[in-house]
Amino acid sequence: MEKLAYKNPTNLLSLPVNAGRAIIEASAILACPLLGTDSFIRYCGDRGLGIDRERLIRFERLGLFSPLFRVRTPDEDTDSFNIPIRDGNNWFDKGWAWDTTTVPACHQIPDITDHSQEGYYSIFQIEYLDIVMNEMAIEVHLDSYLEETDAFEKLRERGINRWFDDATTLADGLRQHEYRRSIGLLCQYISNRYYPKAQGDLRTVRLGAGASVDNWISVNGFSWDWEDEARTWDARKVAVLFDLTREKLRHAYETLAGTQAFADPLENWYRLVQFVSLDQRMRLKGKALHAETLREGALMLRWLHQDLYGEELPPPNEVHGTVITHIPELAIRKDVRRYVEYVVNKYGLNPQPKLVLIVEGETEERVVNRIFE
């Protein structure tokens, strides 16, 4: 069970007012789309977070975890909520969409059977969802009670009341918690600029945005261009919205990077994995796939920090602990092709021979081959 750790409060991110609405009005969902409830549940399940619709809405009702925003079916026949938002089509202004990121929660939560509205989630919220799920779960070794007389009564007396009290205290803290929620929302807000690069393999950028339509919203990213986004990007606007400082952003990055490294079963092979193509990385399962999402978010925060403050922070897997990096590697990293060769050599995966032996003629060649044999 992971406990929420606090440093100096001045180092902690805080939630902007109506952060979900800000993300939508900035169209910051084109490179990395939001997911409806059912899609988000499947996304979590693929990454080892077993949650269903009932529990997801229960968390929202308890004020522990919420989507970025909700929409409801309009009372009149109208066009879908178009993103990027068109003039006169802003559903937030019409009351058909509302922000759900306020802490503590103050929005209306639907019944689990109500399908007249939908909540939309960011993939980067899974880091905080994992915390909530861990805090609201217990592990009991029931076999330790089976040898005892009146086992159920003893279990109830020893554990249930204490566990319930602990859960109540933890839930009260989570309802007021902004910092870890803010990390996922910040990642989503900057995703148009950095997410295509985060999906690369240090040599490529995964460009392009598509379109999606459901019963409520219509997202059209066909006219969006990542290179235009990069040219016009102003990281200072992000700093103003999220009230960033060098310390706050660095602390957020180190938190997410640490979570990623701790959760990643392939953490010791990250130097190799970073060169693997996205299509192959997406074939990972469970915690390894979960760690990929966290790694993408951490990389985006790292690049934002570099754009804002001109400082290159350590890669995500080298933030915590003692990292032994040999001197040749530090220089080689500047040339990605040489870095690939260096890494595959260390893992014994380079098919090229390590030694080329030049001999004088055929006789020597035959003799050398016999010696090797």
C-alpha distance (Angstrom), angle and dihedral (degrees) to the residues before:
residue distance angle dihedral
M1 . . .
E2 3.80 . .
K3 3.78 116.5 .
L4 3.77 119.2 -146.3
A5 3.79 106.9 -110.6
Y6 3.79 121.5 -152.4
K7 3.79 127.1 -160.8
N8 3.76 126.0 -179.1
P9 3.84 104.1 -29.2
T10 3.81 89.8 -131.5
N11 3.82 87.7 67.3
L12 3.81 94.9 55.4
L13 3.77 126.6 98.0
S14 3.77 117.3 -123.4
L15 3.78 130.0 -156.3
P16 3.79 118.4 -99.2
V17 3.78 114.4 -130.6
N18 3.81 109.4 -89.7
A19 3.80 92.8 0.4
G20 3.80 92.2 168.8
R21 3.78 92.7 54.7
A22 3.82 90.1 46.6
I23 3.80 89.8 55.2
I24 3.80 92.7 50.8
E25 3.80 95.3 44.3
A26 3.82 89.1 50.2
S27 3.84 88.5 50.9
A28 3.80 87.0 -128.0
I29 3.79 92.0 158.7
L30 3.80 101.3 73.0
A31 3.80 99.6 93.2
C32 3.79 93.6 33.7
P33 3.83 111.0 26.3
L34 3.77 124.3 -149.2
L35 3.78 118.4 -114.9
G36 3.78 128.6 -128.4
T37 3.80 117.8 -127.8
D38 3.81 98.7 -89.6
S39 3.82 92.7 42.9
F40 3.79 91.0 48.9
I41 3.80 90.8 51.2
R42 3.83 90.2 52.8
Y43 3.81 90.4 46.5
C44 3.80 90.5 53.0
G45 3.81 92.1 45.7
D46 3.81 91.6 54.4
R47 3.80 87.5 55.3
G48 3.78 97.6 49.4
L49 3.81 98.0 -97.0
G50 3.79 102.5 124.5
I51 3.79 105.3 -159.4
D52 3.78 132.5 144.2
R53 3.79 134.3 -156.5
E54 3.78 93.8 -97.3
R55 3.79 94.5 54.9
L56 3.80 93.3 41.9
I57 3.80 91.5 55.5
R58 3.81 90.7 42.3
F59 3.81 88.9 57.1
E60 3.79 88.3 50.9
R61 3.80 92.0 48.5
L62 3.81 89.8 50.7
G63 3.82 90.7 49.7
L64 3.81 93.1 -117.4
F65 3.81 101.9 114.5
S66 3.79 133.1 4.9
P67 3.80 141.2 176.6
L68 3.79 121.2 -106.7
F69 3.77 92.8 -106.5
R70 3.78 142.9 -18.8
V71 3.78 133.0 -136.1
R72 3.79 130.8 -163.4
T73 3.76 132.1 -156.6
P74 3.83 107.3 -90.3
D75 3.79 119.7 -117.2
E76 3.79 89.8 -127.6
D77 3.79 135.8 49.7
T78 3.80 105.5 -92.4
D79 3.77 143.8 145.3
S80 3.80 119.7 -80.3
F81 3.80 119.0 -92.9
N82 3.81 98.6 -86.6
I83 3.80 121.0 -147.8
P84 3.00 119.9 -133.3
I85 3.78 81.8 47.5
R86 3.79 116.6 -114.0
D87 3.80 124.7 -146.2
G88 3.79 109.8 -81.7
N89 3.82 92.4 10.2
N90 3.81 101.2 91.1
W91 3.80 104.0 128.0
F92 3.79 90.9 -166.9
D93 3.80 88.8 65.2
K94 3.81 91.2 45.9
G95 3.81 93.9 51.0
W96 3.81 94.2 -116.8
A97 3.81 92.7 108.9
W98 3.78 129.2 39.9
D99 3.78 138.1 -177.6
T100 3.82 115.8 -107.3
T101 3.81 101.5 -175.8
T102 3.82 98.5 91.6
V103 3.81 115.5 125.0
P104 2.94 116.1 -117.0
A105 3.81 93.7 31.8
C106 3.79 115.2 -112.2
H107 3.81 103.1 166.4
Q108 3.78 129.0 104.5
I109 3.80 114.0 -96.5
P110 3.80 119.3 -149.4
D111 3.75 126.9 -128.3
I112 3.79 114.2 -100.7
T113 3.82 89.8 -111.0
D114 3.81 94.0 51.3
H115 3.82 108.3 106.0
S116 3.80 95.4 166.7
Q117 3.80 89.5 95.1
E118 3.78 138.3 36.4
G119 3.79 138.0 -151.3
Y120 3.82 122.3 -144.2
Y121 3.79 123.7 -148.9
S122 3.79 136.4 -166.0
I123 3.81 118.5 -127.1
F124 3.81 87.8 -130.9
Q125 3.80 90.4 65.1
I126 3.81 90.1 76.0
E127 3.81 90.1 85.0
Y128 3.79 91.3 62.9
L129 3.82 93.2 36.8
D130 3.80 88.8 57.0
I131 3.81 89.3 54.7
V132 3.81 92.1 50.1
M133 3.81 92.5 48.0
N134 3.81 91.7 49.4
E135 3.80 92.9 47.5
M136 3.80 91.1 50.4
A137 3.81 95.1 48.7
I138 3.79 133.6 79.0
E139 3.78 133.7 -165.8
V140 3.79 118.4 -140.9
H141 3.81 127.7 -176.4
L142 3.79 97.9 -147.7
D143 3.79 92.2 -176.5
S144 3.81 88.4 72.1
Y145 3.81 88.3 66.8
L146 3.80 99.6 43.6
E147 3.79 95.1 81.2
E148 3.78 92.4 55.5
T149 3.79 129.0 87.0
D150 3.81 113.4 -113.7
A151 3.81 89.4 13.4
F152 3.79 94.8 172.0
E153 3.79 93.5 51.8
K154 3.79 91.4 49.1
L155 3.81 91.3 47.1
R156 3.78 90.3 51.3
E157 3.77 93.6 46.6
R158 3.79 96.1 44.5
G159 3.74 102.5 37.4
I160 3.75 122.4 9.4
N161 3.79 98.5 64.4
R162 3.80 92.6 44.4
W163 3.80 92.7 46.6
F164 3.78 91.3 49.3
D165 3.81 91.5 49.9
D166 3.82 90.6 48.7
A167 3.82 91.9 48.9
T168 3.80 90.9 50.4
T169 3.81 91.5 51.7
L170 3.80 92.7 46.4
A171 3.80 92.0 48.0
D172 3.80 91.0 51.7
G173 3.81 89.2 54.5
L174 3.79 94.2 46.1
R175 3.82 92.1 51.7
Q176 3.80 89.4 62.3
H177 3.80 96.9 38.2
E178 3.80 115.4 116.9
Y179 3.80 105.7 157.2
R180 3.81 103.0 73.1
R181 3.82 91.4 37.6
S182 3.79 89.1 53.7
I183 3.81 93.9 57.2
G184 3.80 93.2 63.8
L185 3.79 93.1 45.1
L186 3.80 91.9 49.2
C187 3.81 89.7 51.5
Q188 3.79 90.5 51.8
Y189 3.81 92.7 47.4
I190 3.82 92.4 55.5
S191 3.81 95.6 38.2
N192 3.82 96.5 102.8
R193 3.79 89.3 61.9
Y194 3.80 102.8 38.2
Y195 3.82 110.7 17.8
P196 3.84 96.6 81.4
K197 3.80 88.4 53.6
A198 3.82 92.1 45.8
Q199 3.80 89.9 56.4
G200 3.79 91.8 55.9
D201 3.79 130.0 95.4
L202 3.84 97.4 -123.3
R203 3.80 88.3 -88.6
T204 3.80 102.6 56.6
V205 3.80 141.0 40.2
R206 3.81 119.5 -141.4
L207 3.81 100.7 -132.8
G208 3.76 131.8 -173.2
A209 3.77 140.5 61.8
G210 3.76 126.7 -138.6
A211 3.76 137.6 -161.6
S212 3.77 134.2 -96.8
V213 3.79 134.1 -174.4
D214 3.79 132.5 -171.3
N215 3.80 135.4 157.0
W216 3.81 92.7 -67.9
I217 3.79 116.3 20.3
S218 3.79 135.9 39.4
V219 3.80 118.1 -158.8
N220 3.80 117.7 -164.9
G221 3.77 115.4 -174.5
F222 3.79 98.7 158.6
S223 3.80 93.5 104.2
W224 3.80 93.1 45.8
D225 3.81 117.0 103.8
W226 3.78 122.9 -165.2
E227 3.80 94.1 -153.1
D228 3.81 89.8 56.0
E229 3.80 88.1 48.3
A230 3.80 90.5 53.0
R231 3.81 93.3 48.1
T232 3.80 95.0 49.8
W233 3.80 97.1 36.4
D234 3.79 115.1 129.1
A235 3.79 110.6 -170.8
R236 3.80 90.3 -172.5
K237 3.82 90.5 72.9
V238 3.79 88.7 59.4
A239 3.80 90.4 49.6
V240 3.81 90.6 53.3
L241 3.81 95.3 46.8
F242 3.82 94.7 48.1
D243 3.81 94.7 33.3
L244 3.79 90.1 -123.7
T245 3.76 128.0 -173.1
R246 3.78 128.7 -179.7
E247 3.81 89.7 -103.0
K248 3.81 95.4 47.5
L249 3.78 94.4 49.5
R250 3.79 94.3 44.0
H251 3.79 90.8 49.6
A252 3.82 91.4 49.3
Y253 3.80 90.4 49.3
E254 3.79 93.7 48.6
T255 3.81 90.5 48.2
L256 3.80 93.9 52.4
A257 3.80 92.9 41.1
G258 3.79 90.9 50.9
T259 3.80 91.9 49.3
Q260 3.80 90.1 49.8
A261 3.79 94.6 49.6
F262 3.81 92.4 46.1
A263 3.82 93.3 49.1
D264 3.81 97.4 42.2
P265 3.83 114.4 98.3
L266 3.83 87.1 -166.4
E267 3.80 93.3 51.5
N268 3.81 93.2 119.8
W269 3.81 90.0 54.6
Y270 3.80 97.4 46.9
R271 3.82 93.6 116.9
L272 3.79 88.2 62.3
V273 3.81 97.8 37.3
Q274 3.81 92.7 55.4
F275 3.82 89.0 67.2
V276 3.82 94.8 49.6
S277 3.81 115.8 106.1
L278 3.79 118.7 -103.5
D279 3.80 92.7 -117.4
Q280 3.80 90.3 58.4
R281 3.81 94.0 42.8
M282 3.79 89.5 54.1
R283 3.81 87.9 62.1
L284 3.80 89.8 68.6
K285 3.79 117.8 108.8
G286 3.79 138.4 -135.4
K287 3.79 116.9 -29.3
A288 3.80 93.5 8.6
L289 3.80 90.5 56.8
H290 3.80 90.2 43.6
A291 3.80 89.4 54.1
E292 3.80 90.0 53.2
T293 3.81 90.6 61.7
L294 3.81 90.9 48.6
R295 3.80 90.6 47.5
E296 3.81 91.4 52.5
G297 3.79 90.3 51.4
A298 3.79 92.3 47.8
L299 3.79 92.2 50.1
M300 3.81 90.4 52.6
L301 3.81 91.6 52.4
R302 3.81 89.3 48.3
W303 3.82 92.1 54.1
L304 3.81 91.8 45.0
H305 3.81 89.0 53.3
Q306 3.79 90.5 50.7
D307 3.82 92.3 49.4
L308 3.79 92.8 48.4
Y309 3.79 101.8 39.5
G310 3.81 106.3 16.8
E311 3.81 92.7 -122.5
E312 3.80 124.2 125.7
L313 3.79 109.3 -143.9
P314 3.83 122.2 -154.6
P315 3.83 116.3 -84.0
P316 3.84 114.3 -88.8
N317 3.80 95.6 -99.0
E318 3.81 92.6 49.0
V319 3.79 99.6 54.0
H320 3.80 100.0 90.1
G321 3.76 132.9 38.0
T322 3.77 128.3 15.1
V323 3.79 111.5 -44.7
I324 3.78 116.3 -166.1
T325 3.79 108.3 -156.7
H326 3.78 116.8 173.4
I327 3.78 117.5 -129.5
P328 3.84 96.5 -114.3
E329 3.80 91.2 56.8
L330 3.81 94.0 56.3
A331 3.81 91.6 59.4
I332 3.80 94.4 38.2
R333 3.82 92.3 56.2
K334 3.79 89.7 72.7
D335 3.82 88.7 68.2
V336 3.81 107.1 54.3
R337 3.80 94.8 -162.6
R338 3.81 92.5 53.1
Y339 3.81 88.9 44.4
V340 3.83 91.0 55.1
E341 3.80 90.0 51.2
Y342 3.79 91.4 47.3
V343 3.82 92.7 51.5
V344 3.81 97.3 45.6
N345 3.79 88.6 48.6
K346 3.80 89.7 55.6
Y347 3.82 90.5 51.1
G348 3.82 92.5 44.4
L349 3.80 92.9 -117.9
N350 3.79 101.3 120.2
P351 3.84 107.6 111.2
Q352 3.78 91.5 -159.6
P353 3.82 115.9 100.7
K354 3.77 116.4 -100.7
L355 3.81 91.2 -143.6
V356 3.81 132.9 33.7
L357 3.81 112.7 -161.0
I358 3.81 116.8 -159.6
V359 3.81 115.5 -159.5
E360 3.79 132.4 -173.4
G361 3.82 101.9 -115.5
E362 3.83 149.9 -30.2
T363 3.77 94.4 -64.8
E364 3.77 93.1 54.8
E365 3.82 90.6 45.6
R366 3.81 91.5 54.7
V367 3.79 92.1 46.1
V368 3.79 93.5 49.4
N369 3.81 91.8 48.4
R370 3.82 89.9 50.9
I371 3.79 90.2 51.2
F372 3.81 91.5 50.2
E373 3.79 91.2 47.5
